[in-house]
């Protein structure tokens, strides 16, 4: 008997200690005072001030949340259901928190809002389901996109509501456009004055970037945007009926070269010039002066794009993406003792530290910088 009583007392102490160790957090800033009282009561159930505060603050919180719910219900804002659910979830969080606090239900009579939350979700799902069907029966890609957006919203409120899964799939398929990414053109842009750049340089292959765009945008199996992408060669090979085309062209490539910066620096090195009678090395410090010329280069590129709806020749989107690449080259002459020069110094003297960038190197550098923005803009235009 004594053992059973002892176990009961120990169990009660464990429950009390578990309850007092838990801290409840408010989900809205307006409820912080209420949750302060809840936490005080959780630590000390007989706290008279906390009990009194709980009664006042709980009633105030319920009135505040329910008034907000009523105001949202009478509005026309499409986001009103999200706002209503935020209020209901806050009330339910209060209920759940009080349920875990010993003795709180004897101070207030909290309401369980689970049923209202479920009913609101169903009501919201039906509203957006109707909206989706209104757009679904209309022709045109924009209507199909809007229908798909509403059906997705329906499914967010109630997963699998009615036949919304099938309607999401069908509206998505109806909104798909077939897009050809045409070859990137440069209009034989030639820029000189930056070394021995020729007009032809096979290090730059625009076809590689064209194919990368098609691949990175999802190609023929894109499933995160309502579009399928092709190169012009794939369109001809597969006889694709194209809806949109993307033209990309280098508008300008402007090279700039700053005034050379010239400076000098002295170098020295301790070298062995012989050995003494005891065969110990004899050192001498030799000196040289390097005269360095540093040239800085900058090339700015402007890449123009245009997306055209081939059905009516209207422009879906157009714009310009721009960026630049910068580098420097140095060379040197010297006076003095050549033995004072390091290998790096000799590289300067022999012009071996030149980047020897070709036109293709610069075009590739520019394209790598411009490519992410270009891809993002094309992808955004699909919606």
URJO-V599276 format. One record per residue. N is the residue number from 1. RES is the residue in three letters. D_CENTER is the distance of its C-alpha to the mean C-alpha in whole Angstrom. Layout:
# URJO-V599276
n=N res=RES d_center=D_CENTER
n=N res=RES d_center=D_CENTER
This chain:
# URJO-V599276
n=1 res=UNK d_center=66
n=2 res=UNK d_center=65
n=3 res=UNK d_center=62
n=4 res=UNK d_center=61
n=5 res=UNK d_center=61
n=6 res=UNK d_center=59
n=7 res=UNK d_center=57
n=8 res=UNK d_center=56
n=9 res=UNK d_center=56
n=10 res=UNK d_center=53
n=11 res=UNK d_center=51
n=12 res=UNK d_center=51
n=13 res=UNK d_center=50
n=14 res=UNK d_center=47
n=15 res=UNK d_center=46
n=16 res=UNK d_center=47
n=17 res=UNK d_center=45
n=18 res=UNK d_center=42
n=19 res=UNK d_center=42
n=20 res=UNK d_center=42
n=21 res=UNK d_center=39
n=22 res=UNK d_center=37
n=23 res=UNK d_center=35
n=24 res=UNK d_center=33
n=25 res=UNK d_center=30
n=26 res=UNK d_center=30
n=27 res=UNK d_center=27
n=28 res=UNK d_center=28
n=29 res=UNK d_center=29
n=30 res=UNK d_center=32
n=31 res=UNK d_center=33
n=32 res=UNK d_center=33
n=33 res=UNK d_center=37
n=34 res=UNK d_center=38
n=35 res=UNK d_center=36
n=36 res=UNK d_center=38
n=37 res=UNK d_center=41
n=38 res=UNK d_center=40
n=39 res=UNK d_center=39
n=40 res=UNK d_center=42
n=41 res=UNK d_center=44
n=42 res=UNK d_center=42
n=43 res=UNK d_center=44
n=44 res=UNK d_center=47
n=45 res=UNK d_center=48
n=46 res=UNK d_center=51
n=47 res=UNK d_center=49
n=48 res=UNK d_center=51
n=49 res=UNK d_center=49
n=50 res=UNK d_center=46
n=51 res=UNK d_center=48
n=52 res=UNK d_center=49
n=53 res=UNK d_center=45
n=54 res=UNK d_center=44
n=55 res=UNK d_center=46
n=56 res=UNK d_center=45
n=57 res=UNK d_center=41
n=58 res=UNK d_center=41
n=59 res=UNK d_center=43
n=60 res=UNK d_center=41
n=61 res=UNK d_center=38
n=62 res=UNK d_center=39
n=63 res=UNK d_center=40
n=64 res=UNK d_center=37
n=65 res=UNK d_center=35
n=66 res=UNK d_center=37
n=67 res=UNK d_center=38
n=68 res=UNK d_center=34
n=69 res=UNK d_center=34
n=70 res=UNK d_center=37
n=71 res=UNK d_center=35
n=72 res=UNK d_center=32
n=73 res=UNK d_center=34
n=74 res=UNK d_center=36
n=75 res=UNK d_center=33
n=76 res=UNK d_center=32
n=77 res=UNK d_center=28
n=78 res=UNK d_center=26
n=79 res=UNK d_center=24
n=80 res=UNK d_center=28
n=81 res=UNK d_center=27
n=82 res=UNK d_center=24
n=83 res=UNK d_center=26
n=84 res=UNK d_center=29
n=85 res=UNK d_center=28
n=86 res=UNK d_center=26
n=87 res=UNK d_center=30
n=88 res=UNK d_center=31
n=89 res=UNK d_center=29
n=90 res=UNK d_center=30
n=91 res=UNK d_center=34
n=92 res=UNK d_center=33
n=93 res=UNK d_center=32
n=94 res=UNK d_center=35
n=95 res=UNK d_center=37
n=96 res=UNK d_center=36
n=97 res=UNK d_center=36
n=98 res=UNK d_center=40
n=99 res=UNK d_center=41
n=100 res=UNK d_center=40
n=101 res=UNK d_center=42
n=102 res=UNK d_center=46
n=103 res=UNK d_center=48
n=104 res=UNK d_center=45
n=105 res=UNK d_center=46
n=106 res=UNK d_center=50
n=107 res=UNK d_center=49
n=108 res=UNK d_center=46
n=109 res=UNK d_center=46
n=110 res=UNK d_center=42
n=111 res=UNK d_center=41
n=112 res=UNK d_center=39
n=113 res=UNK d_center=36
n=114 res=UNK d_center=35
n=115 res=UNK d_center=37
n=116 res=UNK d_center=36
n=117 res=UNK d_center=32
n=118 res=UNK d_center=33
n=119 res=UNK d_center=35
n=120 res=UNK d_center=32
n=121 res=UNK d_center=30
n=122 res=UNK d_center=33
n=123 res=UNK d_center=33
n=124 res=UNK d_center=30
n=125 res=UNK d_center=29
n=126 res=UNK d_center=32
n=127 res=UNK d_center=32
n=128 res=UNK d_center=28
n=129 res=UNK d_center=30
n=130 res=UNK d_center=33
n=131 res=UNK d_center=30
n=132 res=UNK d_center=29
n=133 res=UNK d_center=32
n=134 res=UNK d_center=33
n=135 res=UNK d_center=30
n=136 res=UNK d_center=31
n=137 res=UNK d_center=34
n=138 res=UNK d_center=34
n=139 res=UNK d_center=33
n=140 res=UNK d_center=30
n=141 res=UNK d_center=27
n=142 res=UNK d_center=25
n=143 res=UNK d_center=28
n=144 res=UNK d_center=26
n=145 res=UNK d_center=23
n=146 res=UNK d_center=24
n=147 res=UNK d_center=26
n=148 res=UNK d_center=23
n=149 res=UNK d_center=21
n=150 res=UNK d_center=24
n=151 res=UNK d_center=25
n=152 res=UNK d_center=22
n=153 res=UNK d_center=22
n=154 res=UNK d_center=26
n=155 res=UNK d_center=25
n=156 res=UNK d_center=23
n=157 res=UNK d_center=26
n=158 res=UNK d_center=28
n=159 res=UNK d_center=27
n=160 res=UNK d_center=29
n=161 res=UNK d_center=31
n=162 res=UNK d_center=34
n=163 res=UNK d_center=33
n=164 res=UNK d_center=29
n=165 res=UNK d_center=28
n=166 res=UNK d_center=30
n=167 res=UNK d_center=29
n=168 res=UNK d_center=25
n=169 res=UNK d_center=26
n=170 res=UNK d_center=29
n=171 res=UNK d_center=27
n=172 res=UNK d_center=24
n=173 res=UNK d_center=26
n=174 res=UNK d_center=28
n=175 res=UNK d_center=25
n=176 res=UNK d_center=24
n=177 res=UNK d_center=24
n=178 res=UNK d_center=26
n=179 res=UNK d_center=24
n=180 res=UNK d_center=26
n=181 res=UNK d_center=24
n=182 res=UNK d_center=27
n=183 res=UNK d_center=28
n=184 res=UNK d_center=26
n=185 res=UNK d_center=29
n=186 res=UNK d_center=30
n=187 res=UNK d_center=34
n=188 res=UNK d_center=35
n=189 res=UNK d_center=34
n=190 res=UNK d_center=36
n=191 res=UNK d_center=36
n=192 res=UNK d_center=38
n=193 res=UNK d_center=39
n=194 res=UNK d_center=37
n=195 res=UNK d_center=39
n=196 res=UNK d_center=40
n=197 res=UNK d_center=37
n=198 res=UNK d_center=39
n=199 res=UNK d_center=38
n=200 res=UNK d_center=37
n=201 res=UNK d_center=35
n=202 res=UNK d_center=34
n=203 res=UNK d_center=31
n=204 res=UNK d_center=29
n=205 res=UNK d_center=28
n=206 res=UNK d_center=27
n=207 res=UNK d_center=27
n=208 res=UNK d_center=25
n=209 res=UNK d_center=22
n=210 res=UNK d_center=23
n=211 res=UNK d_center=23
n=212 res=UNK d_center=20
n=213 res=UNK d_center=18
n=214 res=UNK d_center=20
n=215 res=UNK d_center=19
n=216 res=UNK d_center=15
n=217 res=UNK d_center=15
n=218 res=UNK d_center=17
n=219 res=UNK d_center=21
n=220 res=UNK d_center=24
n=221 res=UNK d_center=22
n=222 res=UNK d_center=19
n=223 res=UNK d_center=18
n=224 res=UNK d_center=15
n=225 res=UNK d_center=16
n=226 res=UNK d_center=20
n=227 res=UNK d_center=21
n=228 res=UNK d_center=22
n=229 res=UNK d_center=22
n=230 res=UNK d_center=25
n=231 res=UNK d_center=27
n=232 res=UNK d_center=30
n=233 res=UNK d_center=32
n=234 res=UNK d_center=30
n=235 res=UNK d_center=31
n=236 res=UNK d_center=35
n=237 res=UNK d_center=35
n=238 res=UNK d_center=34
n=239 res=UNK d_center=36
n=240 res=UNK d_center=32
n=241 res=UNK d_center=33
n=242 res=UNK d_center=30
n=243 res=UNK d_center=28
n=244 res=UNK d_center=26
n=245 res=UNK d_center=26
n=246 res=UNK d_center=24
n=247 res=UNK d_center=26
n=248 res=UNK d_center=24
n=249 res=UNK d_center=27
n=250 res=UNK d_center=27
n=251 res=UNK d_center=28
n=252 res=UNK d_center=29
n=253 res=UNK d_center=29
n=254 res=UNK d_center=31
n=255 res=UNK d_center=32
n=256 res=UNK d_center=33
n=257 res=UNK d_center=35
n=258 res=UNK d_center=36
n=259 res=UNK d_center=40
n=260 res=UNK d_center=41
n=261 res=UNK d_center=41
n=262 res=UNK d_center=44
n=263 res=UNK d_center=45
n=264 res=UNK d_center=47
n=265 res=UNK d_center=47
n=266 res=UNK d_center=50
n=267 res=UNK d_center=50
n=268 res=UNK d_center=52
n=269 res=UNK d_center=53
n=270 res=UNK d_center=56
n=271 res=UNK d_center=58
n=272 res=UNK d_center=61
n=273 res=UNK d_center=64
n=274 res=UNK d_center=66
n=275 res=UNK d_center=68
n=276 res=UNK d_center=71
n=277 res=UNK d_center=74
n=278 res=UNK d_center=72
n=279 res=UNK d_center=69
n=280 res=UNK d_center=67
n=281 res=UNK d_center=64
n=282 res=UNK d_center=65
n=283 res=UNK d_center=62
n=284 res=UNK d_center=61
n=285 res=UNK d_center=58
n=286 res=UNK d_center=58
n=287 res=UNK d_center=56
n=288 res=UNK d_center=54
n=289 res=UNK d_center=52
n=290 res=UNK d_center=49
n=291 res=UNK d_center=48
n=292 res=UNK d_center=44
n=293 res=UNK d_center=43
n=294 res=UNK d_center=39
n=295 res=UNK d_center=37
n=296 res=UNK d_center=34
n=297 res=UNK d_center=32
n=298 res=UNK d_center=29
n=299 res=UNK d_center=28
n=300 res=UNK d_center=26
n=301 res=UNK d_center=25
n=302 res=UNK d_center=24
n=303 res=UNK d_center=23
n=304 res=UNK d_center=24
n=305 res=UNK d_center=22
n=306 res=UNK d_center=24
n=307 res=UNK d_center=23
n=308 res=UNK d_center=27
n=309 res=UNK d_center=28
n=310 res=UNK d_center=31
n=311 res=UNK d_center=33
n=312 res=UNK d_center=34
n=313 res=UNK d_center=32
n=314 res=UNK d_center=30
n=315 res=UNK d_center=27
n=316 res=UNK d_center=24
n=317 res=UNK d_center=22
n=318 res=UNK d_center=22
n=319 res=UNK d_center=21
n=320 res=UNK d_center=21
n=321 res=UNK d_center=19
n=322 res=UNK d_center=20
n=323 res=UNK d_center=20
n=324 res=UNK d_center=23
n=325 res=UNK d_center=24
n=326 res=UNK d_center=27
n=327 res=UNK d_center=29
n=328 res=UNK d_center=33
n=329 res=UNK d_center=36
n=330 res=UNK d_center=39
n=331 res=UNK d_center=43
n=332 res=UNK d_center=46
n=333 res=UNK d_center=50
n=334 res=UNK d_center=52
n=335 res=UNK d_center=55
n=336 res=UNK d_center=57
n=337 res=UNK d_center=57
n=338 res=UNK d_center=55
n=339 res=UNK d_center=55
n=340 res=UNK d_center=53
n=341 res=UNK d_center=50
n=342 res=UNK d_center=47
n=343 res=UNK d_center=45
n=344 res=UNK d_center=42
n=345 res=UNK d_center=45
n=346 res=UNK d_center=47
n=347 res=UNK d_center=43
n=348 res=UNK d_center=43
n=349 res=UNK d_center=47
n=350 res=UNK d_center=46
n=351 res=UNK d_center=43
n=352 res=UNK d_center=41
n=353 res=UNK d_center=38
n=354 res=UNK d_center=37
n=355 res=UNK d_center=34
n=356 res=UNK d_center=36
n=357 res=UNK d_center=33
n=358 res=UNK d_center=33
n=359 res=UNK d_center=32
n=360 res=UNK d_center=30
n=361 res=UNK d_center=29
n=362 res=UNK d_center=28
n=363 res=UNK d_center=26
n=364 res=UNK d_center=24
n=365 res=UNK d_center=23
n=366 res=UNK d_center=22
n=367 res=UNK d_center=21
n=368 res=UNK d_center=18
n=369 res=UNK d_center=17
n=370 res=UNK d_center=17
n=371 res=UNK d_center=16
n=372 res=UNK d_center=12
n=373 res=UNK d_center=12
n=374 res=UNK d_center=15
n=375 res=UNK d_center=13
n=376 res=UNK d_center=11
n=377 res=UNK d_center=14
n=378 res=UNK d_center=16
n=379 res=UNK d_center=13
n=380 res=UNK d_center=13
n=381 res=UNK d_center=17
n=382 res=UNK d_center=18
n=383 res=UNK d_center=17
